[in-house]
Amino acid sequence: MKRQSIAYLVAILVIGITVIPLIFVILGGFRTTQQINSDPVGLPSPWVLDNYQAILTSPEFWTFLGNSLLIAVVATTLAVALGSMAAFALSRYDFRGREAWYTLFTIGLLFPIGVATLPLYLLLRQLEMLENPLGVALPEAAFSLPVTIVILRPFMRAIPSEIEDAAVLDGATRIGFFWRIMLPLSAPALTTVAVLAFVTSWNAYLLPLLVFNDSGNFTLPLGVATFQSQYSQDTARILAFTALSMVPALGFFMLAERRIVGGLTGSVKG
């Protein structure tokens, strides 16, 4: 009983640390800068809609949003597609060096993007991919591959071999089994890695900062930084811009929450 109480207390603390700043940002967007300066932790009184209305009617915000969405969708699609194929080979095929390859991908989880900043920038410049969305999407997909494979491999490995044997007896090829049976059965894990890749790409700041100089190509994190520098004295509008930039990722995460838990549970059991 004591352990359970401690667990609940820790959960409440974690939720408080996570949720309270979000609530502060969202409610701050419904206030004026004068209200925030006079009472930083107060509630909106009266509620001000001008900040959110100004952001939603700004063409720059929708440009940043479209750029982030394009890059996140491309990076997520590549990470899930390539990661699922690699995880299938590492889980269902026996070949020399299989565990070494899996270990290599596992080590990739420890490789921070900051270490690769300079060589990655030089490579993208040589390939003439600066100011190109693919210059951000491709590296982001590559950095999402390790966690994608680490989650998918045990999930796919846990699927009984009898199912594959029955499919082969029915005339299914390896590719047919992968496409028609393995992927549908792995839907919870695929949803998990897709959400993780999408949110990681959506929140990325360093890589877009390296690739883009033209504000017309900026993603939302860069747009928030640019907006903060332009309206440094208007705290309420900055909070409104920040809150709106979080909505797509939070909505995507909340819609897929149950599948994320199922995918992670299956991976741990596998």
Stockholm file with secondary structure:
# STOCKHOLM 1.0

chainA/1-270         MKRQSIAYLVAILVIGITVIPLIFVILGGFRTTQQINSDPVGLPSPWVLDNYQAILTSPEFWTFLGNSLLIAVVATTLAVALGSMAAFALSRYDFRGREAWYTLFTIGLLFPIGVATLPLYLLLRQLEMLENPLGVALPEAAFSLPVTIVILRPFMRAIPSEIEDAAVLDGATRIGFFWRIMLPLSAPALTTVAVLAFVTSWNAYLLPLLVFNDSGNFTLPLGVATFQSQYSQDTARILAFTALSMVPALGFFMLAERRIVGGLTGSVKG
#=GR chainA/1-270 SS CHHHHHHHHHHHHHHHHHHHHHHHHHHHTTSCHHHHHHCTTCCCSSCCCHHHHHHHTCHHHHHHHHHHHHHHHHHHHHHHHHHHHHHHHHHHCCCTTHHHHHHHHHHGGGCCGGGGHHHHHHHHHHTTCTTCHHHHHHHHHHHHHHHHHHHHHHHHHTSCHHHHHHHHHTTCCHHHHIIIIIHHHTHHHHHHHHHHHHHHHHHCCHHHHHHCCSGGGCCHHHHHHHHHHHTTTCHHHHHHHHHHHHHHHHHHHHHTHHHHHHHHHHHHHC
#=GC SS_cons         CHHHHHHHHHHHHHHHHHHHHHHHHHHHTTSCHHHHHHCTTCCCSSCCCHHHHHHHTCHHHHHHHHHHHHHHHHHHHHHHHHHHHHHHHHHHCCCTTHHHHHHHHHHGGGCCGGGGHHHHHHHHHHTTCTTCHHHHHHHHHHHHHHHHHHHHHHHHHTSCHHHHHHHHHTTCCHHHHIIIIIHHHTHHHHHHHHHHHHHHHHHCCHHHHHHCCSGGGCCHHHHHHHHHHHTTTCHHHHHHHHHHHHHHHHHHHHHTHHHHHHHHHHHHHC
//
